[in-house]
Amino acid sequence: MATTLQDNARIQPRPEFAAILKDEDSLDLRPREGLAGRIDGTVDRLLCQSGLDMTASALGSLCLLSALTVGGAVFVIQENLLSTALATLCGFLLPLVGLLVARVRRQREMLRQLPAAIDELARAAKTGRLRIVAEDTPAPLGDELQYCIRRLDLGVDLPDALKELPDRTGLVAINILTTTLSVHQQTGGDLVCVLERLSQTIRDRLLYLGRLRTATIGSRATATLMLLLPIGIVAFFVFRDPNYLTELLATPWGKRLTLTALALQLIGSAWIWRIFRNSQRA
């Protein structure tokens, strides 16, 4: 009797209600044109993929608050405008760095859960009970799957319900999974066999990435040290002598060397970040 009541209480798909759905206003994952649009899209995508319940305006306020706090503290200690400006910039970037770390951790956790979820999806495909996968999969991957299931319950087609999932997770494997499910709905085929092969492929890739990180841990640590060491040295001299940067930039050769070092630091940071991102894609 309890099972019958639970089945009757489930929301039945109503395609006529699908037209009332609209994209979330706070986080717009659609491609945008222009520099400002691309920046806004990048921030919204970063917030969505990090899993934090925060809007872009709240992130901007947090960055400003962090910048004022760090910059104000340095100004009170040293009373130097140049070091205060650098501290303000670092304080502004602190929430963004924390957001990037949260996204990486969430993506690794979802990637770890993905093979088991695909195996369960393959077993559920044999009985047609695909919604059980979303209910049994823990967060954070389970939350994203349940988001898609709620859209299906309101009558949205499977391709449209899964359309935002790759952008919301930022994982290439999720993109392959959604493409597989969408193509199978349109053309048919042995879905169970395809899902089992996809699950094994993701497990093999996870094993390869684990071995790659182990083999390159020394190189990655050296690269990280090379990026952080110049910043630490400059911070040491600035806190030791508040007029260090002022005296350094007072001469032409000091300005040229400082700008050259800053440009090389930014280029090296972008290069190493690109290598790290490519090695973590799965």
Rosetta constraint file for C-alpha pairs under 8 A:
AtomPair CA 1 CA 5 HARMONIC 6.31 0.50
AtomPair CA 2 CA 6 HARMONIC 6.17 0.50
AtomPair CA 3 CA 7 HARMONIC 6.21 0.50
AtomPair CA 4 CA 8 HARMONIC 6.20 0.50
AtomPair CA 5 CA 9 HARMONIC 6.11 0.50
AtomPair CA 6 CA 10 HARMONIC 6.50 0.50
AtomPair CA 11 CA 153 HARMONIC 6.52 0.50
AtomPair CA 12 CA 153 HARMONIC 6.23 0.50
AtomPair CA 12 CA 154 HARMONIC 7.80 0.50
AtomPair CA 13 CA 152 HARMONIC 6.88 0.50
AtomPair CA 13 CA 153 HARMONIC 4.47 0.50
AtomPair CA 13 CA 154 HARMONIC 5.29 0.50
AtomPair CA 13 CA 155 HARMONIC 4.98 0.50
AtomPair CA 14 CA 18 HARMONIC 7.25 0.50
AtomPair CA 14 CA 153 HARMONIC 7.05 0.50
AtomPair CA 14 CA 154 HARMONIC 5.46 0.50
AtomPair CA 14 CA 155 HARMONIC 4.83 0.50
AtomPair CA 15 CA 154 HARMONIC 6.40 0.50
AtomPair CA 15 CA 155 HARMONIC 3.80 0.50
AtomPair CA 15 CA 156 HARMONIC 6.54 0.50
AtomPair CA 16 CA 155 HARMONIC 7.05 0.50
AtomPair CA 17 CA 21 HARMONIC 7.79 0.50
AtomPair CA 17 CA 154 HARMONIC 6.13 0.50
AtomPair CA 17 CA 155 HARMONIC 6.58 0.50
AtomPair CA 18 CA 154 HARMONIC 5.65 0.50
AtomPair CA 18 CA 155 HARMONIC 5.19 0.50
AtomPair CA 18 CA 156 HARMONIC 5.50 0.50
AtomPair CA 23 CA 28 HARMONIC 7.19 0.50
AtomPair CA 24 CA 28 HARMONIC 6.49 0.50
AtomPair CA 26 CA 55 HARMONIC 5.85 0.50
AtomPair CA 26 CA 56 HARMONIC 7.31 0.50
AtomPair CA 27 CA 44 HARMONIC 5.13 0.50
AtomPair CA 27 CA 45 HARMONIC 7.39 0.50
AtomPair CA 27 CA 47 HARMONIC 7.88 0.50
AtomPair CA 27 CA 48 HARMONIC 7.10 0.50
AtomPair CA 27 CA 55 HARMONIC 7.01 0.50
AtomPair CA 27 CA 56 HARMONIC 7.59 0.50
AtomPair CA 28 CA 41 HARMONIC 6.73 0.50
AtomPair CA 28 CA 44 HARMONIC 6.25 0.50
AtomPair CA 28 CA 45 HARMONIC 7.73 0.50
AtomPair CA 29 CA 41 HARMONIC 6.16 0.50
AtomPair CA 29 CA 44 HARMONIC 6.57 0.50
AtomPair CA 29 CA 45 HARMONIC 5.99 0.50
AtomPair CA 29 CA 164 HARMONIC 7.68 0.50
AtomPair CA 29 CA 167 HARMONIC 6.91 0.50
AtomPair CA 29 CA 168 HARMONIC 7.96 0.50
AtomPair CA 30 CA 41 HARMONIC 7.28 0.50
AtomPair CA 31 CA 38 HARMONIC 7.49 0.50
AtomPair CA 31 CA 41 HARMONIC 6.92 0.50
AtomPair CA 32 CA 37 HARMONIC 5.09 0.50
AtomPair CA 32 CA 38 HARMONIC 5.73 0.50
AtomPair CA 32 CA 41 HARMONIC 6.78 0.50
AtomPair CA 33 CA 37 HARMONIC 5.49 0.50
AtomPair CA 33 CA 38 HARMONIC 6.35 0.50
AtomPair CA 34 CA 38 HARMONIC 6.17 0.50
AtomPair CA 35 CA 39 HARMONIC 6.22 0.50
AtomPair CA 36 CA 40 HARMONIC 6.17 0.50
AtomPair CA 37 CA 41 HARMONIC 6.04 0.50
AtomPair CA 38 CA 42 HARMONIC 6.05 0.50
AtomPair CA 39 CA 43 HARMONIC 6.27 0.50
AtomPair CA 40 CA 44 HARMONIC 6.16 0.50
AtomPair CA 41 CA 45 HARMONIC 6.00 0.50
AtomPair CA 42 CA 46 HARMONIC 6.04 0.50
AtomPair CA 43 CA 47 HARMONIC 6.18 0.50
AtomPair CA 43 CA 56 HARMONIC 6.86 0.50
AtomPair CA 44 CA 48 HARMONIC 6.17 0.50
AtomPair CA 44 CA 55 HARMONIC 7.84 0.50
AtomPair CA 44 CA 56 HARMONIC 6.46 0.50
AtomPair CA 45 CA 49 HARMONIC 6.02 0.50
AtomPair CA 45 CA 167 HARMONIC 6.93 0.50
AtomPair CA 45 CA 168 HARMONIC 6.91 0.50
AtomPair CA 46 CA 50 HARMONIC 6.04 0.50
AtomPair CA 46 CA 99 HARMONIC 7.43 0.50
AtomPair CA 46 CA 100 HARMONIC 7.48 0.50
AtomPair CA 46 CA 103 HARMONIC 7.25 0.50
AtomPair CA 47 CA 51 HARMONIC 6.62 0.50
AtomPair CA 47 CA 52 HARMONIC 6.32 0.50
AtomPair CA 47 CA 53 HARMONIC 7.95 0.50
AtomPair CA 47 CA 54 HARMONIC 6.94 0.50
AtomPair CA 47 CA 55 HARMONIC 7.45 0.50
AtomPair CA 47 CA 56 HARMONIC 7.53 0.50
AtomPair CA 47 CA 99 HARMONIC 7.32 0.50
AtomPair CA 48 CA 52 HARMONIC 6.97 0.50
AtomPair CA 48 CA 168 HARMONIC 5.64 0.50
AtomPair CA 48 CA 169 HARMONIC 7.64 0.50
AtomPair CA 49 CA 103 HARMONIC 5.75 0.50
AtomPair CA 49 CA 106 HARMONIC 7.69 0.50
AtomPair CA 49 CA 107 HARMONIC 7.71 0.50
AtomPair CA 49 CA 167 HARMONIC 7.56 0.50
AtomPair CA 49 CA 168 HARMONIC 5.23 0.50
AtomPair CA 49 CA 169 HARMONIC 5.10 0.50
AtomPair CA 49 CA 170 HARMONIC 6.34 0.50
AtomPair CA 50 CA 99 HARMONIC 6.41 0.50
AtomPair CA 50 CA 100 HARMONIC 7.29 0.50
AtomPair CA 50 CA 102 HARMONIC 5.36 0.50
AtomPair CA 50 CA 103 HARMONIC 3.85 0.50
AtomPair CA 50 CA 104 HARMONIC 7.57 0.50
AtomPair CA 50 CA 106 HARMONIC 6.37 0.50
AtomPair CA 51 CA 102 HARMONIC 7.81 0.50
AtomPair CA 51 CA 103 HARMONIC 7.21 0.50
AtomPair CA 51 CA 106 HARMONIC 7.27 0.50
AtomPair CA 51 CA 140 HARMONIC 7.81 0.50
AtomPair CA 54 CA 58 HARMONIC 6.20 0.50
AtomPair CA 54 CA 59 HARMONIC 6.83 0.50
AtomPair CA 55 CA 59 HARMONIC 6.34 0.50
AtomPair CA 56 CA 60 HARMONIC 6.23 0.50
AtomPair CA 57 CA 61 HARMONIC 6.23 0.50
AtomPair CA 58 CA 62 HARMONIC 6.14 0.50
AtomPair CA 59 CA 63 HARMONIC 6.17 0.50
AtomPair CA 59 CA 95 HARMONIC 7.65 0.50
AtomPair CA 60 CA 64 HARMONIC 6.24 0.50
AtomPair CA 61 CA 65 HARMONIC 6.08 0.50
AtomPair CA 62 CA 66 HARMONIC 6.06 0.50
AtomPair CA 62 CA 95 HARMONIC 7.01 0.50
AtomPair CA 63 CA 67 HARMONIC 6.07 0.50
AtomPair CA 63 CA 91 HARMONIC 7.19 0.50
AtomPair CA 63 CA 92 HARMONIC 4.67 0.50
AtomPair CA 63 CA 93 HARMONIC 6.83 0.50
AtomPair CA 63 CA 94 HARMONIC 7.34 0.50
AtomPair CA 63 CA 95 HARMONIC 5.91 0.50
AtomPair CA 63 CA 96 HARMONIC 7.69 0.50
AtomPair CA 64 CA 68 HARMONIC 6.14 0.50
AtomPair CA 64 CA 92 HARMONIC 6.03 0.50
AtomPair CA 65 CA 69 HARMONIC 6.10 0.50
AtomPair CA 65 CA 92 HARMONIC 7.87 0.50
AtomPair CA 66 CA 70 HARMONIC 6.13 0.50
AtomPair CA 66 CA 91 HARMONIC 5.09 0.50
AtomPair CA 66 CA 92 HARMONIC 5.74 0.50
AtomPair CA 66 CA 94 HARMONIC 7.31 0.50
AtomPair CA 66 CA 95 HARMONIC 7.57 0.50
AtomPair CA 67 CA 71 HARMONIC 5.76 0.50
AtomPair CA 67 CA 87 HARMONIC 7.49 0.50
AtomPair CA 67 CA 88 HARMONIC 4.55 0.50
AtomPair CA 67 CA 89 HARMONIC 6.45 0.50
AtomPair CA 67 CA 90 HARMONIC 7.09 0.50
AtomPair CA 67 CA 91 HARMONIC 4.08 0.50
AtomPair CA 67 CA 92 HARMONIC 4.37 0.50
AtomPair CA 67 CA 93 HARMONIC 7.90 0.50
AtomPair CA 68 CA 72 HARMONIC 5.58 0.50
AtomPair CA 68 CA 88 HARMONIC 6.39 0.50
AtomPair CA 68 CA 91 HARMONIC 7.43 0.50
AtomPair CA 69 CA 73 HARMONIC 6.11 0.50
AtomPair CA 69 CA 88 HARMONIC 7.98 0.50
AtomPair CA 69 CA 91 HARMONIC 7.40 0.50
AtomPair CA 70 CA 74 HARMONIC 6.32 0.50
AtomPair CA 70 CA 87 HARMONIC 6.03 0.50
AtomPair CA 70 CA 88 HARMONIC 5.94 0.50
AtomPair CA 70 CA 90 HARMONIC 7.85 0.50
AtomPair CA 70 CA 91 HARMONIC 5.37 0.50
AtomPair CA 71 CA 75 HARMONIC 6.11 0.50
AtomPair CA 71 CA 84 HARMONIC 5.11 0.50
AtomPair CA 71 CA 85 HARMONIC 6.73 0.50
AtomPair CA 71 CA 86 HARMONIC 7.78 0.50
AtomPair CA 71 CA 87 HARMONIC 4.95 0.50
AtomPair CA 71 CA 88 HARMONIC 4.18 0.50
AtomPair CA 71 CA 89 HARMONIC 7.92 0.50
AtomPair CA 71 CA 91 HARMONIC 6.94 0.50
AtomPair CA 72 CA 76 HARMONIC 6.14 0.50
AtomPair CA 72 CA 84 HARMONIC 7.27 0.50
AtomPair CA 72 CA 88 HARMONIC 7.81 0.50
AtomPair CA 73 CA 77 HARMONIC 6.30 0.50
AtomPair CA 74 CA 78 HARMONIC 5.93 0.50
AtomPair CA 74 CA 79 HARMONIC 7.31 0.50
AtomPair CA 74 CA 83 HARMONIC 7.31 0.50
AtomPair CA 74 CA 84 HARMONIC 5.66 0.50
AtomPair CA 74 CA 87 HARMONIC 6.72 0.50
AtomPair CA 75 CA 79 HARMONIC 4.51 0.50
AtomPair CA 75 CA 80 HARMONIC 6.11 0.50
AtomPair CA 75 CA 81 HARMONIC 7.11 0.50
AtomPair CA 75 CA 83 HARMONIC 7.74 0.50
AtomPair CA 75 CA 84 HARMONIC 5.35 0.50
AtomPair CA 78 CA 83 HARMONIC 8.00 0.50
AtomPair CA 78 CA 239 HARMONIC 7.61 0.50
AtomPair CA 78 CA 242 HARMONIC 5.92 0.50
AtomPair CA 79 CA 84 HARMONIC 7.67 0.50
AtomPair CA 79 CA 242 HARMONIC 7.91 0.50
AtomPair CA 80 CA 84 HARMONIC 6.05 0.50
AtomPair CA 80 CA 242 HARMONIC 6.26 0.50
AtomPair CA 80 CA 243 HARMONIC 7.25 0.50
AtomPair CA 81 CA 85 HARMONIC 6.09 0.50
AtomPair CA 82 CA 86 HARMONIC 6.47 0.50
AtomPair CA 82 CA 245 HARMONIC 7.15 0.50
AtomPair CA 82 CA 246 HARMONIC 7.08 0.50
AtomPair CA 83 CA 87 HARMONIC 6.09 0.50
AtomPair CA 83 CA 238 HARMONIC 6.98 0.50
AtomPair CA 83 CA 242 HARMONIC 7.26 0.50
AtomPair CA 83 CA 245 HARMONIC 7.52 0.50
AtomPair CA 84 CA 88 HARMONIC 6.01 0.50
AtomPair CA 85 CA 89 HARMONIC 6.30 0.50
AtomPair CA 86 CA 90 HARMONIC 6.30 0.50
AtomPair CA 87 CA 91 HARMONIC 6.05 0.50
AtomPair CA 88 CA 92 HARMONIC 6.15 0.50
AtomPair CA 89 CA 93 HARMONIC 6.42 0.50
AtomPair CA 90 CA 94 HARMONIC 6.29 0.50
AtomPair CA 91 CA 95 HARMONIC 7.86 0.50
AtomPair CA 92 CA 96 HARMONIC 7.83 0.50
AtomPair CA 93 CA 97 HARMONIC 6.28 0.50
AtomPair CA 94 CA 98 HARMONIC 6.31 0.50
AtomPair CA 95 CA 99 HARMONIC 6.11 0.50
AtomPair CA 96 CA 100 HARMONIC 6.26 0.50
AtomPair CA 97 CA 101 HARMONIC 6.30 0.50
AtomPair CA 98 CA 102 HARMONIC 6.20 0.50
AtomPair CA 99 CA 103 HARMONIC 6.21 0.50
AtomPair CA 100 CA 104 HARMONIC 6.27 0.50
AtomPair CA 101 CA 105 HARMONIC 6.28 0.50
AtomPair CA 102 CA 106 HARMONIC 6.13 0.50
AtomPair CA 103 CA 107 HARMONIC 6.06 0.50
AtomPair CA 104 CA 108 HARMONIC 6.18 0.50
AtomPair CA 105 CA 109 HARMONIC 6.26 0.50
AtomPair CA 106 CA 110 HARMONIC 6.19 0.50
AtomPair CA 106 CA 140 HARMONIC 7.04 0.50
AtomPair CA 107 CA 111 HARMONIC 6.00 0.50
AtomPair CA 107 CA 169 HARMONIC 6.80 0.50
AtomPair CA 107 CA 170 HARMONIC 7.37 0.50
AtomPair CA 107 CA 171 HARMONIC 7.10 0.50
AtomPair CA 108 CA 112 HARMONIC 6.14 0.50
AtomPair CA 109 CA 113 HARMONIC 6.33 0.50
AtomPair CA 109 CA 140 HARMONIC 7.41 0.50
AtomPair CA 110 CA 114 HARMONIC 5.98 0.50
AtomPair CA 110 CA 140 HARMONIC 6.25 0.50
AtomPair CA 110 CA 141 HARMONIC 5.19 0.50
AtomPair CA 111 CA 115 HARMONIC 7.61 0.50
AtomPair CA 111 CA 171 HARMONIC 7.77 0.50
AtomPair CA 111 CA 282 HARMONIC 7.67 0.50
AtomPair CA 112 CA 206 HARMONIC 7.96 0.50
AtomPair CA 113 CA 117 HARMONIC 6.28 0.50
AtomPair CA 113 CA 137 HARMONIC 7.83 0.50
AtomPair CA 113 CA 141 HARMONIC 7.00 0.50
AtomPair CA 114 CA 118 HARMONIC 6.12 0.50
AtomPair CA 114 CA 141 HARMONIC 7.52 0.50
AtomPair CA 114 CA 199 HARMONIC 7.74 0.50
AtomPair CA 115 CA 119 HARMONIC 6.21 0.50
AtomPair CA 115 CA 199 HARMONIC 4.80 0.50
AtomPair CA 115 CA 200 HARMONIC 7.32 0.50
AtomPair CA 115 CA 202 HARMONIC 6.44 0.50
AtomPair CA 115 CA 203 HARMONIC 6.45 0.50
AtomPair CA 116 CA 120 HARMONIC 6.23 0.50
AtomPair CA 116 CA 199 HARMONIC 7.61 0.50
AtomPair CA 117 CA 121 HARMONIC 6.03 0.50
AtomPair CA 117 CA 133 HARMONIC 6.65 0.50
AtomPair CA 117 CA 137 HARMONIC 6.43 0.50
AtomPair CA 118 CA 122 HARMONIC 6.12 0.50
AtomPair CA 118 CA 195 HARMONIC 6.29 0.50
AtomPair CA 118 CA 196 HARMONIC 7.33 0.50
AtomPair CA 118 CA 198 HARMONIC 7.83 0.50
AtomPair CA 118 CA 199 HARMONIC 5.88 0.50
AtomPair CA 119 CA 123 HARMONIC 6.39 0.50
AtomPair CA 119 CA 195 HARMONIC 7.09 0.50
AtomPair CA 119 CA 196 HARMONIC 6.33 0.50
AtomPair CA 119 CA 199 HARMONIC 6.50 0.50
AtomPair CA 120 CA 124 HARMONIC 6.00 0.50
AtomPair CA 120 CA 133 HARMONIC 6.23 0.50
AtomPair CA 121 CA 125 HARMONIC 5.97 0.50
AtomPair CA 121 CA 130 HARMONIC 6.37 0.50
AtomPair CA 121 CA 133 HARMONIC 5.90 0.50
AtomPair CA 121 CA 195 HARMONIC 7.67 0.50
AtomPair CA 122 CA 126 HARMONIC 6.89 0.50
AtomPair CA 122 CA 191 HARMONIC 7.38 0.50
AtomPair CA 122 CA 192 HARMONIC 4.87 0.50
AtomPair CA 122 CA 193 HARMONIC 7.85 0.50
AtomPair CA 122 CA 195 HARMONIC 5.80 0.50
AtomPair CA 122 CA 196 HARMONIC 6.61 0.50
AtomPair CA 123 CA 127 HARMONIC 7.35 0.50
AtomPair CA 123 CA 192 HARMONIC 7.38 0.50
AtomPair CA 124 CA 128 HARMONIC 5.85 0.50
AtomPair CA 124 CA 129 HARMONIC 5.20 0.50
AtomPair CA 124 CA 130 HARMONIC 5.39 0.50
AtomPair CA 124 CA 132 HARMONIC 7.43 0.50
AtomPair CA 124 CA 133 HARMONIC 7.28 0.50
AtomPair CA 125 CA 129 HARMONIC 6.49 0.50
AtomPair CA 125 CA 130 HARMONIC 6.15 0.50
AtomPair CA 125 CA 191 HARMONIC 7.54 0.50
AtomPair CA 125 CA 192 HARMONIC 6.65 0.50
AtomPair CA 126 CA 192 HARMONIC 7.29 0.50
AtomPair CA 130 CA 134 HARMONIC 7.72 0.50
AtomPair CA 131 CA 135 HARMONIC 6.68 0.50
AtomPair CA 131 CA 149 HARMONIC 6.76 0.50
AtomPair CA 132 CA 136 HARMONIC 6.09 0.50
AtomPair CA 133 CA 137 HARMONIC 5.99 0.50
AtomPair CA 134 CA 142 HARMONIC 5.29 0.50
AtomPair CA 134 CA 143 HARMONIC 7.56 0.50
AtomPair CA 134 CA 145 HARMONIC 5.14 0.50
AtomPair CA 134 CA 146 HARMONIC 5.27 0.50
AtomPair CA 134 CA 149 HARMONIC 7.44 0.50
AtomPair CA 135 CA 142 HARMONIC 6.79 0.50
AtomPair CA 135 CA 146 HARMONIC 6.98 0.50
AtomPair CA 136 CA 142 HARMONIC 7.34 0.50
AtomPair CA 137 CA 141 HARMONIC 6.78 0.50
AtomPair CA 137 CA 142 HARMONIC 4.58 0.50
AtomPair CA 138 CA 142 HARMONIC 4.90 0.50
AtomPair CA 138 CA 143 HARMONIC 7.47 0.50
AtomPair CA 139 CA 143 HARMONIC 5.46 0.50
AtomPair CA 140 CA 144 HARMONIC 6.83 0.50
AtomPair CA 141 CA 145 HARMONIC 6.37 0.50
AtomPair CA 142 CA 146 HARMONIC 6.06 0.50
AtomPair CA 143 CA 147 HARMONIC 6.23 0.50
AtomPair CA 144 CA 148 HARMONIC 6.61 0.50
AtomPair CA 144 CA 165 HARMONIC 7.07 0.50
AtomPair CA 144 CA 168 HARMONIC 7.84 0.50
AtomPair CA 145 CA 149 HARMONIC 6.29 0.50
AtomPair CA 146 CA 150 HARMONIC 6.14 0.50
AtomPair CA 147 CA 151 HARMONIC 6.63 0.50
AtomPair CA 148 CA 152 HARMONIC 6.36 0.50
AtomPair CA 148 CA 161 HARMONIC 5.29 0.50
AtomPair CA 148 CA 162 HARMONIC 6.07 0.50
AtomPair CA 148 CA 165 HARMONIC 7.71 0.50
AtomPair CA 149 CA 153 HARMONIC 6.19 0.50
AtomPair CA 149 CA 161 HARMONIC 7.58 0.50
AtomPair CA 150 CA 154 HARMONIC 6.54 0.50
AtomPair CA 151 CA 155 HARMONIC 6.77 0.50
AtomPair CA 151 CA 156 HARMONIC 5.68 0.50
AtomPair CA 151 CA 161 HARMONIC 5.69 0.50
AtomPair CA 152 CA 156 HARMONIC 4.96 0.50
AtomPair CA 152 CA 157 HARMONIC 6.53 0.50
AtomPair CA 152 CA 158 HARMONIC 6.70 0.50
AtomPair CA 152 CA 161 HARMONIC 6.21 0.50
AtomPair CA 156 CA 160 HARMONIC 6.39 0.50
AtomPair CA 156 CA 161 HARMONIC 5.98 0.50
AtomPair CA 157 CA 161 HARMONIC 6.06 0.50
AtomPair CA 158 CA 162 HARMONIC 6.16 0.50
AtomPair CA 158 CA 182 HARMONIC 6.60 0.50
AtomPair CA 158 CA 185 HARMONIC 7.90 0.50
AtomPair CA 159 CA 163 HARMONIC 5.88 0.50
AtomPair CA 159 CA 178 HARMONIC 7.65 0.50
AtomPair CA 159 CA 181 HARMONIC 7.90 0.50
AtomPair CA 159 CA 182 HARMONIC 5.22 0.50
AtomPair CA 160 CA 164 HARMONIC 7.87 0.50
AtomPair CA 162 CA 166 HARMONIC 7.92 0.50
AtomPair CA 162 CA 178 HARMONIC 6.10 0.50
AtomPair CA 163 CA 178 HARMONIC 7.61 0.50
AtomPair CA 164 CA 168 HARMONIC 6.03 0.50
AtomPair CA 165 CA 169 HARMONIC 6.18 0.50
AtomPair CA 165 CA 174 HARMONIC 7.22 0.50
AtomPair CA 165 CA 175 HARMONIC 7.58 0.50
AtomPair CA 165 CA 178 HARMONIC 7.72 0.50
AtomPair CA 166 CA 170 HARMONIC 5.53 0.50
AtomPair CA 166 CA 171 HARMONIC 6.12 0.50
AtomPair CA 166 CA 172 HARMONIC 7.15 0.50
AtomPair CA 166 CA 174 HARMONIC 5.57 0.50
AtomPair CA 166 CA 175 HARMONIC 5.03 0.50
AtomPair CA 166 CA 178 HARMONIC 7.77 0.50
AtomPair CA 167 CA 171 HARMONIC 7.87 0.50
AtomPair CA 169 CA 174 HARMONIC 7.51 0.50
AtomPair CA 170 CA 174 HARMONIC 7.93 0.50
AtomPair CA 171 CA 175 HARMONIC 6.70 0.50
AtomPair CA 171 CA 281 HARMONIC 6.93 0.50
AtomPair CA 171 CA 282 HARMONIC 6.10 0.50
AtomPair CA 172 CA 176 HARMONIC 6.43 0.50
AtomPair CA 172 CA 281 HARMONIC 6.81 0.50
AtomPair CA 172 CA 282 HARMONIC 5.40 0.50
AtomPair CA 173 CA 177 HARMONIC 6.24 0.50
AtomPair CA 173 CA 202 HARMONIC 7.31 0.50
AtomPair CA 173 CA 282 HARMONIC 5.70 0.50
AtomPair CA 174 CA 178 HARMONIC 6.15 0.50
AtomPair CA 175 CA 179 HARMONIC 6.12 0.50
AtomPair CA 176 CA 180 HARMONIC 6.10 0.50
AtomPair CA 177 CA 181 HARMONIC 6.33 0.50
AtomPair CA 177 CA 198 HARMONIC 7.86 0.50
AtomPair CA 178 CA 182 HARMONIC 6.10 0.50
AtomPair CA 179 CA 183 HARMONIC 6.01 0.50
AtomPair CA 180 CA 184 HARMONIC 6.06 0.50
AtomPair CA 180 CA 194 HARMONIC 7.98 0.50
AtomPair CA 181 CA 185 HARMONIC 6.28 0.50
AtomPair CA 181 CA 191 HARMONIC 7.92 0.50
AtomPair CA 182 CA 186 HARMONIC 6.56 0.50
AtomPair CA 183 CA 187 HARMONIC 5.95 0.50
AtomPair CA 183 CA 188 HARMONIC 7.39 0.50
AtomPair CA 184 CA 188 HARMONIC 4.50 0.50
AtomPair CA 184 CA 189 HARMONIC 6.21 0.50
AtomPair CA 184 CA 191 HARMONIC 6.72 0.50
AtomPair CA 190 CA 194 HARMONIC 6.51 0.50
AtomPair CA 191 CA 195 HARMONIC 6.10 0.50
AtomPair CA 192 CA 196 HARMONIC 6.17 0.50
AtomPair CA 193 CA 197 HARMONIC 6.26 0.50
AtomPair CA 194 CA 198 HARMONIC 6.12 0.50
AtomPair CA 195 CA 199 HARMONIC 6.06 0.50
AtomPair CA 196 CA 200 HARMONIC 6.30 0.50
AtomPair CA 197 CA 201 HARMONIC 6.09 0.50
AtomPair CA 198 CA 202 HARMONIC 6.22 0.50
AtomPair CA 199 CA 203 HARMONIC 6.28 0.50
AtomPair CA 200 CA 204 HARMONIC 6.17 0.50
AtomPair CA 201 CA 205 HARMONIC 6.17 0.50
AtomPair CA 202 CA 206 HARMONIC 6.09 0.50
AtomPair CA 202 CA 282 HARMONIC 7.70 0.50
AtomPair CA 203 CA 207 HARMONIC 6.20 0.50
AtomPair CA 204 CA 208 HARMONIC 6.19 0.50
AtomPair CA 205 CA 209 HARMONIC 6.07 0.50
AtomPair CA 205 CA 282 HARMONIC 7.23 0.50
AtomPair CA 206 CA 210 HARMONIC 6.10 0.50
AtomPair CA 206 CA 282 HARMONIC 7.76 0.50
AtomPair CA 207 CA 211 HARMONIC 6.32 0.50
AtomPair CA 208 CA 212 HARMONIC 6.07 0.50
AtomPair CA 209 CA 213 HARMONIC 6.08 0.50
AtomPair CA 209 CA 279 HARMONIC 7.52 0.50
AtomPair CA 209 CA 280 HARMONIC 7.32 0.50
AtomPair CA 210 CA 214 HARMONIC 6.24 0.50
AtomPair CA 211 CA 215 HARMONIC 6.10 0.50
AtomPair CA 212 CA 216 HARMONIC 6.08 0.50
AtomPair CA 213 CA 217 HARMONIC 5.67 0.50
AtomPair CA 216 CA 220 HARMONIC 6.13 0.50
AtomPair CA 217 CA 221 HARMONIC 6.05 0.50
AtomPair CA 218 CA 222 HARMONIC 6.16 0.50
AtomPair CA 219 CA 223 HARMONIC 6.16 0.50
AtomPair CA 220 CA 224 HARMONIC 6.12 0.50
AtomPair CA 221 CA 225 HARMONIC 6.09 0.50
AtomPair CA 222 CA 226 HARMONIC 6.15 0.50
AtomPair CA 223 CA 227 HARMONIC 6.39 0.50
AtomPair CA 223 CA 272 HARMONIC 7.30 0.50
AtomPair CA 224 CA 228 HARMONIC 6.22 0.50
AtomPair CA 225 CA 229 HARMONIC 5.64 0.50
AtomPair CA 226 CA 230 HARMONIC 7.13 0.50
AtomPair CA 227 CA 231 HARMONIC 7.36 0.50
AtomPair CA 227 CA 265 HARMONIC 7.10 0.50
AtomPair CA 227 CA 268 HARMONIC 7.63 0.50
AtomPair CA 227 CA 269 HARMONIC 6.73 0.50
AtomPair CA 228 CA 232 HARMONIC 6.13 0.50
AtomPair CA 229 CA 233 HARMONIC 6.12 0.50
AtomPair CA 230 CA 234 HARMONIC 6.19 0.50
AtomPair CA 231 CA 235 HARMONIC 6.10 0.50
AtomPair CA 232 CA 236 HARMONIC 6.09 0.50
AtomPair CA 233 CA 237 HARMONIC 6.38 0.50
AtomPair CA 234 CA 238 HARMONIC 6.07 0.50
AtomPair CA 235 CA 239 HARMONIC 6.10 0.50
AtomPair CA 236 CA 240 HARMONIC 6.03 0.50
AtomPair CA 237 CA 241 HARMONIC 5.89 0.50
AtomPair CA 237 CA 242 HARMONIC 7.89 0.50
AtomPair CA 237 CA 244 HARMONIC 6.66 0.50
AtomPair CA 238 CA 242 HARMONIC 5.12 0.50
AtomPair CA 238 CA 243 HARMONIC 7.20 0.50
AtomPair CA 238 CA 244 HARMONIC 5.76 0.50
AtomPair CA 238 CA 245 HARMONIC 6.87 0.50
AtomPair CA 243 CA 247 HARMONIC 6.07 0.50
AtomPair CA 244 CA 248 HARMONIC 6.12 0.50
AtomPair CA 245 CA 249 HARMONIC 6.02 0.50
AtomPair CA 246 CA 250 HARMONIC 6.14 0.50
AtomPair CA 247 CA 251 HARMONIC 7.44 0.50
AtomPair CA 248 CA 254 HARMONIC 5.17 0.50
AtomPair CA 248 CA 255 HARMONIC 7.13 0.50
AtomPair CA 249 CA 254 HARMONIC 5.14 0.50
AtomPair CA 249 CA 255 HARMONIC 4.87 0.50
AtomPair CA 249 CA 258 HARMONIC 7.66 0.50
AtomPair CA 250 CA 254 HARMONIC 7.00 0.50
AtomPair CA 250 CA 255 HARMONIC 7.33 0.50
AtomPair CA 251 CA 255 HARMONIC 6.40 0.50
AtomPair CA 252 CA 256 HARMONIC 6.32 0.50
AtomPair CA 253 CA 257 HARMONIC 6.04 0.50
AtomPair CA 254 CA 258 HARMONIC 5.97 0.50
AtomPair CA 255 CA 259 HARMONIC 6.09 0.50
AtomPair CA 256 CA 260 HARMONIC 6.05 0.50
AtomPair CA 257 CA 261 HARMONIC 6.02 0.50
AtomPair CA 258 CA 262 HARMONIC 6.09 0.50
AtomPair CA 259 CA 263 HARMONIC 6.10 0.50
AtomPair CA 260 CA 264 HARMONIC 6.17 0.50
AtomPair CA 261 CA 265 HARMONIC 6.03 0.50
AtomPair CA 262 CA 266 HARMONIC 6.23 0.50
AtomPair CA 263 CA 267 HARMONIC 6.19 0.50
AtomPair CA 264 CA 268 HARMONIC 5.99 0.50
AtomPair CA 265 CA 269 HARMONIC 6.04 0.50
AtomPair CA 266 CA 270 HARMONIC 6.15 0.50
AtomPair CA 267 CA 271 HARMONIC 6.10 0.50
AtomPair CA 268 CA 272 HARMONIC 6.05 0.50
AtomPair CA 269 CA 273 HARMONIC 5.95 0.50
AtomPair CA 270 CA 274 HARMONIC 6.10 0.50
AtomPair CA 271 CA 275 HARMONIC 6.38 0.50
AtomPair CA 272 CA 276 HARMONIC 6.18 0.50
AtomPair CA 273 CA 277 HARMONIC 6.12 0.50
AtomPair CA 274 CA 278 HARMONIC 6.18 0.50
AtomPair CA 275 CA 279 HARMONIC 6.20 0.50
AtomPair CA 276 CA 280 HARMONIC 6.30 0.50
AtomPair CA 277 CA 281 HARMONIC 6.35 0.50
